[in-house]
Amino acid sequence: MKAAFIENFGGPEVLTYGDLPDPTAGEGQVVVDVVAASVNGADPKVAAGEYKQANFPLVLGRDFSGRVSAVGAGVTDLKVGDEVFGVLETGRDGTYCEKVAVGAAVVGKKPAGLSHVDAVAVALTGLTAICSVEDTLKLKAGETILIQGGAGGVASFAIQLAKKIGARVISTASTGNVDYVKSLGADEVIDYTKTDFTQAVKGVDAVFETVGGDVATHSFAVLKPGGRAAFIASGPQAPKPERSDVAALRPAVPRTRAHMERIAALVTSGAVKPQHVTTFALKDAQKALKVSADRHFKGKLVLMVG
């Protein structure tokens, strides 16, 4: 099969396009012929060695959409030909390729009205947003949330999810993305190139932080006493607040079919719209990885595989 993989750690330039052996379906697994795979913020970090995986060649990528082409022993709820989408099990990478073997229990059926591109664009982003906003922050109707970096894939989904819940949403974006973030439903969008968000926002119930660095540590300042913040761009541990009256949380992002079904329901009901997507051919995965590493884009980057 064709794949985009690394054989040593480094920047986007270490990504190679070539041939690797086809996978087979083990017990409880299916093989999916990948139609589309998304590029996520973690991928450049994996390539750089920040997650310490060292089994080369290492195929990048964590989510996929495609068709089941083989079914392993014990799998009764999926069959060859089913259109599916999902996220690989925790700790695994390997979707920048034509075929992937994955546990059937974490795979969801793709809604018929959703393209493979749109399905993969909301797979890991939707999973992360749901686990952060619903499961970790436990956002409630009537609360106010600040969602940092609103034009990004996870944040774009989170804005729409928070509005579905009934919260008031404030977000941050660069000048060129302000209108886009407003179109997602944000009640207020702060242009971070012109305004310090800590001066414009006070007393929110929750923060969902997707940017990292100083933005993360400064986010505690806008919380009300008893407020909580969830962080996905600050490594495996949430940063520690300088104040004792707020909670710093690092969401767990478990892979389950139930979460995939929740994503599908949100999208098919219209509560969450398919994201803005920029596509690349699999052979151009190195270019896509560089765009991801530079971080100045909106929505999702998707590799067209099959």
N, C-alpha and C positions, 0 to 999 in steps of 0.2 A: 504494500500500500504506500501511497505518497503521504509524507508527513513533514511537519516543520519541527525541528528538534535542536537541542544543544548537546555538545560533547565536551564542553568546558564552560565555566561560569564567566560572565562578562556582560557587556552592554548588548543592545539589540543586534549588533553586528555579529554576535556569535551564533545567531539562529541560522540553521541550515535547512534547506529544502531538499528532500531526497526520498529514498525508499527504505522502508522497514518491514519486518515480517507482519503478516496479518495476525490479529488476535483470535483466540478461540473462546467459546463460551464455557466457563466452568460451571460447577453446580450452583444453582441460584442466580446465574448471570444470563444476560442476553448480549449479543453483539449487535451494535447499532451502526448502520452505514450512515456516516455523518453527512448531512447536507450543509449545515452551518455551525460554526463554533464562534463564540464571542471572545474578544480580547478584554481582559479585566485588569484592574489596577495592580493586582498581585503578580501578574505575569512577568513584568520587568524585574520585580523583586526576586522571583524564582530564578530567572535567568542570571541575575547578579549573585546568586548564592545566599541570599538573605534567609532562606528557609532551610538551607543546609542539605537539601537532597543531593545525593552524589552518585546515583545509579545512572550512568550514561550508557547509551544516548537517552536523553530525557525529553519527551514530547511535552510541550507546554499546553496550557488550556485546561479549564475546569468545567465548562458547560457546553452543551451540544443540543442539536435538534436533528432528527433524522428518522430512519426506518429500521425496524428490527429485521435483521437478516439471518439470525441464528438464535436458538433458544437452548439453554442448558438444562440439565437434569433438575427436576423439582420446580420448574417454572410453569405455572398453569394459567396465570392471569395476563400473559402477553403472548402474542403469536407472531410468526414471520409476516411482515407486511404492515404491522401496526406502526403508525406515525407517533413518535414519542419525543419528549424533551426532558432534560434534567441536568443535574450537577453531579459530578463524580464524588465518590465517597471522600470524607474528610481526610486530608493528607495526601490525596492523589492528584496528579496532573496528567494530561494526556489526551486532549481533544483536538489539537491542531493536526488532525489526520483523517484519513478516509474511513477508518473503522475503529471502534472502541468497544471493549468488553466492560460491562458495568453491572452491578447488582440490580436485579429486576425490582427489588423493593424500594429503590430510590428514584425510579423512573416514573414519570407521569405521561399519560396519553395527551398528545398535542390536540387542542381543539381544532376541528375541521376548518373553521373559518380563520384560523391564524396561520400566517405563513411561517416557514421554518426560520426565516430571518427574524421576524418579530418575536417568535417563541424563544429563540436563544437569547435575544436582546433583553428579555425579562426573566431569564432563568436564574442565574446567580444574583443579578441585581435585585430581582423581586424577592428571592429567598432571603438575602441579607436585609433588605428593607423591612420585610415582615417580621423577621426574627428580632430586629432592632426596635422597631416602632411598636409592634403589637406585643411581642413576647417579653422583651427586656424593659423598655420604657413603660409599657402598659398604658399608652396614651389613651386619654378619655375625651369624650365629647365635651366641648366648652373650654378645654385647656388650650394654652398657647405654646407652640413649639418653634424653636429656631432650628432650621435645617441648613447646615453649612454646605457651600458648594453646590447650589441647587441645579446647575446645568449638568452635573455628572450623572452617570447611569443609575446608581443606587439612590442618590438624592432625588432624581427626577421621579422615580417610582415612589419614594417615601413621601414626597409632597402630595402626590395624588392619593396615596393611602391615608395620610393624615387628614386630608379634606373629607375623604369617605367616612372616616371615624367621626368627624364633626369638630375637629380642632381648628383653631386659628393658626395659620402658618406664616411665619416670617422666614425669608431665605436670603442668602447672599449669592452674588454673581458678579462677573466682570461686566463692563459696559456693554459689550456686544451680545451678552446672553441675558440681559435684564428682561427684555420682552419675551424671550423664550421661557424663562422661568415663570413669568407672570401668566403665560399661556397654559402652564401646567396647573394653575389654580392658586398659586401663592397669593396671600392677602397683601403682603408687603415684601418688596425685594430691595435689598440694600446693595448698591454698587460699591464693592469693597475697594475699588481703585480710587474712589472719591471720599468715602465715608468709613470711619472706624466703627465697626459694628458694636463695639462696647460702649460707644457714646450714643448710639441710636436705639439700642435695645436694653430694656431693664425688666427684671422681675418675671421672666418666663418660667413656665412650669417644667419645661424639658428642652434639651438640646440634643440634636442628632448631628454628630460631628464626623464628616467624611473627608476632611482635608489634611489634618495632621499638623505637626510643627507648632509654631506660635499660635495659630488659629485655635488649636485644641486647648492649650493651656489657658488662653484668654477667654475661652468659652464659659468657664466657671463664673466669670464676673457678671454675666447677664442672668444667672439663675436666681429665682426667689429663694428665700430660706425653705429648706425641705425639697428643693428642686432636684432633678436628676439629669445626668448627661450620659449618652452612650457614644462610644468612640470605636471606629473601625479602621482608622488610618494611623494609629499610634502604636502599632505592634501588638503583641499578644496580651499586654496588660494596659488597662486604662491609665492615663496620667493621674497623678495624685493632686487633688485640689489643695490650695493653701487655706481654704476655709473648711470648717468642720460641719457645716450645716447643709451640705449638699452631697449627693451620691454620684460617684464616678463608676460607670459600668462598661464592661467589655462584652458585647453580645456573643453568645454561642450561636453558631449557624449550622444546626444539624441538618443532614440530608434525609428527607423523608418524602414519600409519595404524597402524604397529606399536604405538605407545604406546596408541592408542585400543583396539586389540585386547587389549592387556595389561590395561587397565582393565576391559574387558568380561569377560575371563576371571576376574579377581579377584572381580568382583561375582557373576557367575553361579555360581562355585564356592562362594560363601558365605564366602570369606575376608574380604571387605569387605562390610558391610551397607549398604544404601541409607541416606543420611544423613537426619537430622531436617530437614524442609523447611517453610518458611513461604512461601506463595504469594501473589502479587499479580496483578491484571489488568494487561495492558500499559498501559492508560490511567492506572493508578496507579503507574507506574514512578517518578515523583518521590518518592512516599511510600517506596517500597522503597529508593531511593538514599539517602534521609535515614536510614533504619534502618541501612543499610550504613555510612554515614559515621560514625554514632554508635558503631558497633562492639560494642554490648552485646546480642548475640544468639547463639544457638547454631545450629550446622549451616549450612544454606544458605537463601538467599533466591532464589526462582524466579518469573519472570514468565510468566504463562499468555498465550500469544499466539494460537494457532490452535485 
